[in-house]
Protein backbone atom coordinates (compact mmCIF):
# COMPACT_ATOMS: atom_id res chain seq x y z
CA UNK A 1 0.00 0.00 0.00
CA UNK A 2 1.31 3.42 -0.93
CA UNK A 3 1.64 6.02 1.79
CA UNK A 4 0.72 9.67 1.35
CA UNK A 5 3.59 12.12 1.24
CA UNK A 6 1.46 14.99 2.58
CA UNK A 7 -1.94 15.67 4.09
CA UNK A 8 -3.33 19.11 3.25
CA UNK A 9 -6.36 20.83 4.74
CA UNK A 10 -8.62 22.31 2.06
CA UNK A 11 -9.92 25.81 2.46
CA UNK A 12 -12.15 28.26 0.66
CA UNK A 13 -15.70 28.06 -0.59
CA UNK A 14 -15.07 25.02 -2.81
CA UNK A 15 -14.18 22.75 0.12
CA UNK A 16 -16.37 21.74 3.01
CA UNK A 17 -14.97 22.31 6.49
CA UNK A 18 -12.58 19.51 7.43
CA UNK A 19 -12.05 18.03 3.96
CA UNK A 20 -8.52 16.85 3.29
CA UNK A 21 -6.30 15.99 0.34
CA UNK A 22 -3.80 13.15 0.48
CA UNK A 23 -0.91 13.38 -1.95
CA UNK A 24 0.68 10.19 -3.30
CA UNK A 25 3.72 9.87 -5.56
CA UNK A 26 2.89 8.34 -8.96
CA UNK A 27 5.96 6.12 -8.92
CA UNK A 28 9.02 5.34 -6.82
CA UNK A 29 11.20 7.82 -8.68
CA UNK A 30 11.54 11.52 -7.88
CA UNK A 31 8.95 12.60 -10.45
CA UNK A 32 7.33 15.87 -9.33
CA UNK A 33 3.91 14.88 -10.74
CA UNK A 34 1.52 13.89 -7.97
CA UNK A 35 -1.78 12.04 -7.93
CA UNK A 36 -4.48 13.86 -5.98
CA UNK A 37 -7.14 12.14 -3.89
CA UNK A 38 -9.82 14.20 -2.13
CA UNK A 39 -11.40 12.68 0.96
CA UNK A 40 -14.75 13.99 2.13
CA UNK A 41 -15.87 13.95 5.74
CA UNK A 42 -18.92 11.87 6.64
CA UNK A 43 -20.73 15.11 7.43
CA UNK A 44 -20.05 16.39 3.91
CA UNK A 45 -21.24 13.12 2.33
CA UNK A 46 -24.44 13.21 4.37
CA UNK A 47 -25.07 16.84 3.37
CA UNK A 48 -24.56 15.97 -0.30
CA UNK A 49 -26.92 12.99 0.07
CA UNK A 50 -29.59 15.18 1.72
CA UNK A 51 -29.24 17.75 -1.05
CA UNK A 52 -29.85 15.06 -3.69
CA UNK A 53 -32.89 13.69 -1.83
CA UNK A 54 -34.37 17.11 -0.99
CA UNK A 55 -36.66 17.33 -4.01
CA UNK A 56 -39.98 15.48 -4.20
CA UNK A 57 -39.50 14.81 -7.93
CA UNK A 58 -36.70 12.25 -7.70
CA UNK A 59 -35.71 10.40 -10.86
CA UNK A 60 -33.87 7.12 -11.24
CA UNK A 61 -30.81 9.20 -12.15
CA UNK A 62 -31.04 10.99 -8.78
CA UNK A 63 -31.19 7.67 -6.94
CA UNK A 64 -28.23 6.38 -8.96
CA UNK A 65 -26.18 9.49 -8.13
CA UNK A 66 -26.95 9.10 -4.42
CA UNK A 67 -26.03 5.41 -4.51
CA UNK A 68 -22.76 6.18 -6.31
CA UNK A 69 -21.95 8.89 -3.76
CA UNK A 70 -22.35 6.43 -0.89
CA UNK A 71 -20.33 3.70 -2.60
CA UNK A 72 -17.51 6.02 -3.68
CA UNK A 73 -17.12 8.16 -0.58
CA UNK A 74 -17.93 5.91 2.40
CA UNK A 75 -16.20 2.73 3.50
CA UNK A 76 -18.31 -0.45 3.21
CA UNK A 77 -18.26 -0.93 7.01
CA UNK A 78 -19.38 2.66 7.72
CA UNK A 79 -22.55 2.86 9.87
CA UNK A 80 -23.49 6.05 8.00
CA UNK A 81 -23.22 4.22 4.67
CA UNK A 82 -25.48 1.46 5.95
CA UNK A 83 -28.05 3.92 7.35
CA UNK A 84 -28.18 6.06 4.20
CA UNK A 85 -28.31 2.99 1.94
CA UNK A 86 -31.36 1.69 3.83
CA UNK A 87 -32.95 5.14 3.60
CA UNK A 88 -32.21 5.27 -0.14
CA UNK A 89 -33.82 1.85 -0.69
CA UNK A 90 -36.94 2.99 1.20
CA UNK A 91 -37.17 6.20 -0.83
CA UNK A 92 -36.76 4.23 -4.07
CA UNK A 93 -39.53 1.88 -3.03
CA UNK A 94 -41.84 4.79 -2.20
CA UNK A 95 -41.08 6.43 -5.56
CA UNK A 96 -42.00 3.27 -7.48
CA UNK A 97 -45.32 2.98 -5.60
CA UNK A 98 -46.31 6.54 -6.58
KACOR-V582064 format. One line per field, one symbol per residue. phi: phi as a letter, one per 20 degrees, with the letter a starting at -180 (. if undefined). A space follows every 50 residues. Layout:
# KACOR-V582064
phi = ???
This chain:
# KACOR-V582064
phi = .fdfeaddeecnffdfgnfcddddffbeeegffcedcddeffffffffff ffefffeedfffffffffgffeddfgefffffffffffffffffffff
